[in-house]
Amino acid sequence: MPVARVLITGSTDGLGLMAGRSLVDGGHDVTLHARNDARVASARASLPEARHMVVGDLALAPVTQVWLATSDDPAAMVTGQYFYHQGPRATHPAAHDHAVQDKLLMSCAEITGVELP
């Protein structure tokens, strides 16, 4: 099985932490999300093998998605942009690299058996 890159939210205890442990033990690249620095410290102590820790409040993620889908706000009536907490953000340079995107689509097709036109 290929190595998976996985982001786990709710990863500082309970099922999220257990899933993280299982994935790390399986050789996967795990990123844990925590709401604040204290939870990052707890997750890091519990699962030091996790490759990355991300701190941030994901509560606004669905708010931003709904805003983009339903708002009459001119700022939301755009396409091809990346938003974080209802504000535009710069994307990673790889998002604009056609070779990287082609490789991503080929990998997805390989994994799923579904090719996009």
C-alpha positions in Angstrom: 0.0 0.0 0.0 1.4 3.5 -0.9 2.2 5.9 2.0 -0.8 8.1 2.7 -0.5 11.8 3.7 -3.3 12.4 6.2 -4.5 15.4 8.1 -6.4 14.5 11.3 -8.5 17.1 13.1 -9.5 16.5 16.7 -6.2 14.7 17.0 -5.1 15.6 20.5 -7.0 12.8 22.2 -9.5 10.1 21.8 -10.3 8.6 18.4 -8.3 11.2 16.5 -5.1 10.4 18.4 -5.7 6.7 18.2 -6.2 7.0 14.4 -3.0 9.1 14.2 -1.1 6.4 16.2 -2.4 3.6 13.9 -1.5 5.6 10.7 2.0 6.5 12.0 2.6 2.9 13.0 1.6 1.9 9.4 4.3 4.2 8.0 2.0 7.0 6.9 2.8 10.7 6.9 0.5 12.2 9.5 -0.3 15.9 10.2 -2.2 16.6 13.4 -4.4 19.6 13.9 -4.9 21.3 17.2 -6.9 24.4 18.3 -4.1 26.0 20.3 -0.5 25.6 21.4 -1.4 23.7 24.6 -3.1 21.1 22.6 -0.2 20.9 20.1 2.1 20.2 23.1 -0.2 17.5 24.3 -0.4 15.9 20.8 3.3 16.2 20.3 3.9 14.4 23.6 1.4 11.7 22.8 2.5 11.2 19.2 6.0 12.6 18.6 6.3 10.6 15.4 3.7 12.8 13.6 5.5 14.7 10.9 3.6 18.0 11.3 1.4 19.9 13.7 -1.0 22.5 12.6 -2.6 25.1 14.9 -5.8 26.8 13.9 -9.5 27.1 14.4 -11.3 25.1 11.8 -14.7 26.3 13.0 -14.8 28.9 10.2 -14.0 26.5 7.4 -17.7 25.5 6.9 -18.7 29.1 7.4 -16.4 30.1 4.5 -17.7 27.3 2.3 -21.3 28.4 2.8 -20.4 32.0 2.3 -18.7 31.2 -1.0 -21.6 29.0 -2.2 -24.5 31.3 -1.2 -23.3 34.9 -0.7 -24.1 37.9 -2.9 -21.0 39.5 -1.6 -18.8 40.4 -4.6 -15.8 39.1 -2.7 -17.3 35.7 -2.7 -18.5 35.7 -6.3 -15.1 34.7 -7.8 -13.5 31.5 -9.1 -10.1 30.0 -9.0 -9.1 31.5 -5.7 -8.2 30.1 -2.3 -9.9 31.4 0.9 -9.2 31.1 4.5 -11.7 32.5 7.1 -13.6 34.3 4.4 -10.6 36.1 3.0 -8.4 35.4 0.0 -5.0 33.9 0.5 -2.1 33.1 -1.8 -1.9 29.5 -2.9 1.2 27.4 -2.7 3.2 27.8 -5.9 2.7 24.2 -6.8 -1.0 24.9 -7.3 0.0 26.9 -10.4 2.5 24.4 -11.7 0.9 22.4 -14.6 3.4 19.5 -14.2 2.6 19.1 -10.6 -1.1 19.3 -11.3 -0.8 16.7 -14.1 1.1 14.4 -11.7 -1.5 14.8 -9.1 -4.3 13.9 -11.5 -2.4 10.9 -12.7 -1.8 9.7 -9.1 -5.5 10.2 -8.3 -6.5 8.2 -11.4 -4.1 5.5 -10.5 -5.5 5.2 -6.9 -9.2 5.5 -7.9 -9.2 4.0 -11.3 -11.1 7.1 -12.5 -9.4 9.4 -15.1 -10.6 12.9 -15.5 -10.8 14.2 -19.1 
